[in-house]
Amino acid sequence: MSESQNIEYKSLWHEEYLDWICGFANAHGGKLYIGKDDNGKVIGIADYKNLMEKIPNKIKNQLGITAEVNLLQENGKHYIEIVVTPYSVPISLRGRYFYRSGSVKQELTGAALNEFLLERIGKKWDSVPVPNVQVEDLKSETFTFFKEKGIKSNRIDEDCSNDTPFQVLENLKFVDKNLLSRAAIMLFHPDPEKFVSGAYINIGFFRTDSDLLFQDEVHGNLFEQVEKTMDFLLTKYTKALISYEGLTRVEAYEYPKDALREALLNAVAHKDYTGPYPIQISVYADKIMIWNYGRLPENWTVEDLLDKHSSQPRNPDIATAFFRSGYVESWGRGVDKMKNLCLEAKIPAPQFSCKGNDFWTVFRKDIYNKEDLSKLGLSERQIKAVLYVKENGKITNKEYQELNNTMDRTALRDIEELMSKEILKREGEGKNTYYRI
């Protein structure tokens, strides 16, 4: 066996290895071997009799837990196996907390420690009670808004229309021993920034990455932030094409309205509010980028996010209120919803990326029209081919030749240039090769 998330090899015993045992106990458990080299080869230890008494006592006295300590032998050489089970309560070593992540031991501090301790007692950040805040301090208009939206979407019974603010909070389970939770503050207080720094949204319109043309800050509780931000995005930061069906006015937005709302709600519900950074929305002529401070669940990648459709919100109480108000259909299908809405609108599916605590959702506008494609330096043949793919979903080399009345070599050269510009991508193999946007 090689070293892994649950296995660690040490040639000699040092007291500092209690850190590793603490890390195993706080994570998923594991085994620590004393008397093996880094490749797992047994090299043996001379003082195994003393260690068999010393190690269990150290673990018990300094960590407050017990671990299975076994003396093993191979080719006449003794080595020790320490089997650590995972603990549901936080385990500390002299007031410090360690955690095994992958094959690395890390000390938990700051926000990471706070989140770990909350999870161990069965709480999330948004469920923690906040002292010295009364129901009377909250915004009554937001409670009215919440009830009206919830009743309209059939998520709240009409009988609840006369519920008091306190009854609404109790139904949402936002009250604990007469103390209001952080979720209650974030969703219904007129100024949650009094309690949580960075609890607002920045929007900016950029000509280039370094050329900011104008910007807005959106404050207030989370319901107000979502409503105001959507209004800004649809009326100030993007354009709408107006048409009429009979006497009915129809607005076609550059990006699907519901997809933008879903991305915004995801950013709010998944944001790590322990970091004092507002949600950032950067609007360009051809794209919208939504950033929030937060990371994926442990051991997840962006591919996992796309495969599993969505992780559970980091702030489940806030997410519950959004659901009850009818803001979202359900949590867990948001990625699919955004993708399908964009494809129905004939624009690229949104892209997601996560590095460290930086989570991005990026929407790109439909640039596949004659004017914009011409600005990219494409030939008439290439523009015709891209528009063909936009209409039909794909194109083959043979179809390219027939469409433009050209030879195979010219078609291949044109297509390769379109791929180098990241406009088309190749799919399939051999005779089944075709190209998509």
C-alpha positions in Angstrom: 0.0 0.0 0.0 1.2 3.5 -0.8 0.6 6.6 1.3 -2.9 8.0 0.7 -5.6 10.0 2.4 -6.0 7.3 5.0 -2.4 6.0 5.3 0.8 7.6 6.5 4.3 6.0 6.9 6.9 7.1 9.4 10.3 5.5 10.0 10.6 6.6 13.7 8.2 7.8 16.3 8.2 11.5 17.2 5.7 13.2 19.4 4.8 15.6 16.7 3.0 12.7 14.9 0.2 13.3 17.3 -0.8 16.0 14.9 -1.4 13.4 12.2 -3.5 11.3 14.6 -5.5 14.4 15.4 -6.0 15.0 11.7 -7.2 11.5 11.1 -9.6 11.7 14.0 -11.1 15.0 12.7 -11.4 13.7 9.1 -12.2 10.2 7.9 -9.9 8.1 10.1 -6.8 6.4 9.0 -3.7 4.4 9.8 -0.3 5.6 10.9 2.6 3.1 10.6 5.8 3.5 12.6 8.8 1.6 11.2 8.1 1.9 7.5 9.9 4.1 4.9 8.0 6.4 2.5 7.4 3.6 0.1 5.8 1.4 2.7 8.8 -0.9 3.1 9.3 -2.3 6.6 12.6 -1.1 8.1 11.7 -1.9 11.7 12.1 -0.1 15.0 14.3 -1.1 17.9 12.3 0.4 20.9 9.0 -1.1 20.0 8.3 -2.5 23.5 8.6 1.0 25.0 6.5 2.6 22.2 3.7 0.1 22.6 3.2 1.5 26.1 4.1 5.1 25.4 2.0 5.8 22.3 -1.5 4.7 23.6 -0.9 6.9 26.8 0.2 9.9 24.7 -2.9 9.6 22.5 -5.2 9.3 25.5 -3.7 12.0 27.6 -3.1 14.6 24.9 -6.0 14.0 22.5 -8.6 12.5 24.9 -9.3 9.6 22.5 -8.3 6.0 22.2 -6.7 4.4 19.2 -5.9 0.8 18.3 -2.1 0.3 18.6 -0.9 -3.0 17.1 2.6 -4.5 17.1 3.3 -6.2 13.7 6.2 -8.1 12.3 7.6 -8.8 8.8 10.9 -10.6 8.1 11.9 -10.4 11.7 11.4 -6.6 11.8 8.9 -5.1 14.2 6.7 -2.1 13.3 3.6 -0.5 14.8 0.2 0.2 13.3 -1.9 2.9 14.8 -5.6 2.7 13.7 -7.5 5.9 14.2 -11.3 6.0 13.8 -13.2 9.2 12.8 -14.8 11.2 15.6 -18.1 13.1 15.3 -16.9 15.7 17.9 -13.9 18.0 17.3 -10.6 16.7 18.5 -7.8 19.1 19.5 -4.2 18.8 20.5 -3.2 21.4 23.1 -5.9 23.7 21.8 -5.0 23.3 18.1 -7.1 21.5 15.5 -5.7 19.4 12.6 -7.4 17.9 9.7 -6.4 15.3 7.1 -7.2 16.5 3.6 -6.1 14.3 0.7 -2.6 13.2 1.7 -1.8 16.5 3.6 -2.2 17.4 7.2 -3.3 20.9 7.8 -4.0 23.0 10.9 -7.4 24.6 10.9 -7.5 28.3 11.8 -9.8 31.3 11.3 -12.8 30.8 9.1 -11.9 27.2 8.3 -11.8 26.3 12.0 -15.0 28.2 12.7 -16.8 26.3 10.0 -15.4 22.9 11.1 -16.5 23.5 14.7 -20.0 24.5 13.6 -20.4 21.4 11.4 -19.3 19.2 14.3 -22.1 20.5 16.4 -24.6 20.1 13.6 -24.8 23.8 12.6 -24.1 25.9 9.6 -23.0 29.5 9.5 -26.4 30.9 8.8 -28.1 29.0 11.7 -25.9 30.6 14.4 -28.0 32.8 16.8 -27.3 36.6 16.9 -27.7 38.4 20.2 -29.3 41.8 20.7 -31.5 41.8 17.7 -35.3 41.9 18.0 -38.0 41.0 15.5 -39.0 44.7 15.6 -35.5 45.6 14.2 -36.4 43.7 11.0 -38.1 45.1 7.9 -41.8 44.5 7.9 -42.0 45.2 4.1 -39.7 42.2 3.4 -42.0 39.9 5.4 -44.9 41.1 3.3 -42.9 40.5 0.1 -41.8 37.0 1.3 -45.4 35.9 2.1 -46.8 37.3 -1.2 -44.2 35.6 -3.3 -44.5 32.3 -1.4 -48.3 32.3 -1.6 -48.2 33.1 -5.3 -45.9 30.2 -6.0 -47.9 27.9 -3.8 -45.0 27.3 -1.4 -46.9 29.0 1.4 -50.5 28.4 2.4 -52.9 31.4 1.9 -53.8 30.9 5.6 -50.3 32.2 6.4 -51.0 35.6 4.8 -51.8 37.1 8.2 -48.8 35.5 10.1 -46.8 38.0 12.1 -43.0 38.4 11.4 -42.3 36.3 14.5 -44.5 33.5 13.2 -42.8 33.6 9.8 -39.4 33.3 11.5 -40.6 30.4 13.7 -42.0 28.6 10.6 -38.6 28.9 8.9 -36.9 27.7 12.2 -35.0 31.0 12.4 -35.6 31.4 16.1 -33.6 29.5 18.8 -34.4 30.3 22.4 -35.8 33.7 21.4 -32.6 34.5 19.5 -32.8 35.2 15.8 -30.4 33.4 13.5 -28.0 34.9 11.0 -30.3 33.7 8.2 -33.1 35.9 9.7 -30.7 38.9 9.8 -29.4 38.4 6.3 -32.9 37.9 4.8 -35.0 40.4 6.7 -32.8 43.1 8.4 -32.7 46.4 6.6 -28.9 46.5 7.0 -27.2 43.1 7.5 -23.8 44.7 7.0 -24.0 45.9 10.6 -23.5 42.3 11.5 -21.7 40.8 8.5 -19.0 42.7 6.6 -19.1 42.3 2.8 -22.8 41.4 2.7 -23.5 43.3 -0.4 -23.1 43.0 -4.2 -20.8 45.0 -6.6 -21.7 45.4 -10.3 -19.4 47.0 -12.8 -19.5 47.4 -16.6 -16.0 47.0 -18.1 -14.7 47.9 -21.6 -11.6 45.8 -20.8 -10.4 44.1 -17.7 -8.7 47.4 -16.6 -11.2 49.9 -18.0 -14.3 50.2 -15.7 -16.9 52.4 -17.3 -19.5 52.5 -14.5 -20.5 50.6 -11.4 -23.2 50.2 -8.7 -23.3 48.8 -5.2 -26.4 46.9 -4.0 -27.1 47.0 -0.3 -30.0 45.9 1.9 -31.2 42.4 2.9 -30.7 39.5 0.5 -34.2 39.6 -0.9 -33.7 43.3 -1.8 -30.2 42.6 -3.1 -31.5 40.0 -5.5 -34.4 42.1 -6.8 -32.2 45.3 -7.2 -29.4 43.4 -8.8 -31.7 41.7 -11.4 -33.3 45.1 -12.1 -29.8 46.6 -12.7 -28.7 43.7 -14.9 -31.8 43.8 -17.1 -32.3 47.6 -17.4 -28.9 49.2 -17.1 -26.2 46.6 -17.9 -27.7 44.6 -20.7 -30.1 45.4 -23.6 -33.5 44.0 -24.4 -34.9 43.5 -27.8 -38.6 44.7 -27.8 -41.1 43.1 -30.1 -44.9 42.6 -30.2 -47.1 39.6 -30.5 -50.4 41.2 -31.3 -50.8 43.8 -28.6 -48.5 42.0 -26.2 -45.1 43.6 -25.6 -42.3 40.9 -25.6 -38.8 41.6 -24.3 -36.0 39.3 -25.4 -32.9 39.7 -23.2 -29.3 39.2 -24.2 -29.1 36.5 -21.5 -32.0 34.3 -20.2 -33.5 36.2 -17.2 -34.1 33.1 -15.2 -30.6 31.7 -15.8 -29.1 35.0 -14.5 -31.4 34.8 -11.4 -30.4 31.2 -10.8 -26.7 32.1 -10.9 -27.2 35.1 -8.6 -29.2 33.0 -6.1 -26.5 30.3 -6.2 -23.8 32.9 -5.5 -25.8 34.2 -2.5 -26.7 30.8 -1.0 -23.2 29.3 -1.6 -21.2 32.4 -0.6 -18.8 32.0 2.4 -19.8 35.0 4.5 -16.9 34.5 6.9 -14.8 36.3 4.2 -15.4 40.1 4.1 -15.8 40.2 0.3 -19.0 41.3 -1.6 -20.3 39.3 -4.5 -18.7 40.7 -7.7 -20.6 40.9 -11.0 -18.5 42.0 -14.0 -20.4 42.8 -17.2 -18.6 43.1 -20.5 -19.9 43.6 -24.1 -19.8 39.9 -24.7 -20.1 38.2 -21.2 -21.2 38.4 -17.6 -19.0 37.1 -14.9 -20.4 36.4 -11.4 -17.9 35.8 -8.6 -18.4 34.8 -5.0 -16.1 33.9 -2.2 -16.6 30.2 -1.5 -15.3 26.8 -2.4 -16.7 23.4 -3.5 -17.3 20.6 -1.0 -14.2 18.7 0.1 -12.6 16.6 -2.7 -15.1 18.0 -5.3 -14.0 19.4 -8.7 -15.9 21.5 -11.2 -16.4 18.3 -13.2 -18.2 16.9 -10.1 -20.4 20.0 -9.9 -21.4 19.4 -13.5 -21.9 15.7 -13.1 -23.8 15.9 -9.8 -25.6 19.1 -11.1 -25.3 21.0 -7.8 -23.9 20.7 -4.3 -26.1 21.5 -1.3 -26.0 25.2 -0.5 -23.4 26.4 2.0 -26.1 28.4 3.7 -29.1 26.0 3.8 -31.4 28.2 5.9 -31.0 31.0 3.4 -31.6 28.6 0.6 -34.8 27.3 2.3 -36.2 30.8 2.5 -35.5 31.3 -1.2 -37.3 28.1 -2.0 -40.3 28.9 0.2 -40.6 32.3 -1.4 -40.7 30.7 -4.9 -37.4 32.1 -6.0 -36.1 28.7 -6.9 -37.9 25.5 -8.1 -35.6 23.2 -6.1 -32.0 23.1 -5.0 -29.9 20.5 -6.8 -30.8 21.2 -10.4 -29.5 24.7 -10.8 -26.6 23.9 -13.1 -28.9 22.0 -15.4 -31.5 24.7 -15.4 -28.9 27.4 -16.3 -27.4 25.3 -19.1 -30.8 24.4 -20.6 -32.1 27.9 -20.5 -28.9 29.2 -22.3 -29.0 26.5 -25.0 -32.7 27.2 -25.6 -31.8 30.9 -26.1 -29.1 29.7 -28.5 -26.2 31.1 -26.5 -23.3 29.0 -25.0 -23.9 27.1 -21.8 -22.5 28.9 -18.7 -19.0 28.0 -17.6 -18.0 27.3 -14.0 -14.6 27.5 -12.4 -13.3 27.2 -8.9 -9.8 27.8 -7.6 -9.2 28.1 -3.9 -12.1 30.3 -2.6 -12.8 31.9 -6.0 -16.0 30.5 -7.6 -16.9 31.9 -11.0 -20.0 31.5 -13.2 -19.6 33.0 -16.7 -22.3 33.7 -19.2 -21.3 34.5 -22.8 -23.5 36.4 -25.2 -24.4 35.1 -28.7 -21.6 36.5 -30.7 -22.3 34.3 -33.7 -23.8 36.9 -36.0 -22.3 38.4 -39.2 -21.2 41.7 -37.6 -19.4 40.3 -34.6 -17.9 37.4 -36.6 -16.6 39.8 -39.1 -14.9 41.8 -36.3 -13.0 38.5 -35.5 -11.4 38.5 -38.9 -13.4 35.6 -40.3 -13.8 35.1 -44.0 -17.2 35.0 -45.7 -16.8 31.2 -46.0 -16.1 30.8 -42.3 -19.0 33.2 -41.3 -21.4 31.2 -43.5 -20.2 28.0 -41.8 -20.5 29.3 -38.3 -24.1 30.5 -39.0 -24.8 27.1 -40.4 -23.6 25.4 -37.2 -25.6 27.8 -35.1 -28.7 26.8 -37.1 -28.1 23.1 -37.4 -26.0 22.2 -34.4 -22.9 20.9 -36.2 -21.0 20.7 -39.5 -18.8 18.1 -41.2 -15.9 18.8 -43.6 -18.0 17.6 -46.5 -20.9 19.9 -45.6 -18.4 22.8 -45.3 -17.2 22.0 -48.9 -20.7 21.8 -50.2 -21.8 25.0 -48.4 -19.0 27.0 -49.8 -18.3 25.2 -53.1 -14.7 24.7 -52.1 -12.0 22.0 -52.0 -11.2 19.6 -49.1 -7.8 21.3 -48.3 -9.4 24.8 -48.1 -12.2 23.5 -45.9 -9.7 21.9 -43.6 -7.6 25.0 -43.3 -10.7 27.2 -42.6 -12.0 24.8 -40.0 -8.6 24.6 -38.3 -8.5 28.4 -38.1 -12.0 28.4 -36.5 -10.8 25.9 -33.9 -7.6 27.9 -33.2 -9.9 30.9 -32.5 -12.0 28.7 -30.2 -15.1 29.2 -32.2 -15.5 25.6 -33.3 -14.4 22.4 -31.6 -13.9 18.9 -33.1 -16.0 16.0 -31.9 -16.1 12.3 -33.1 -13.3 10.4 -34.9 -12.5 9.4 -38.5 -15.5 9.5 -40.9 -17.7 10.5 -37.9 -15.8 13.7 -37.2 -17.9 16.9 -37.0 -17.6 20.4 -35.5 -19.7 22.3 -33.0 -19.8 25.9 -31.7 
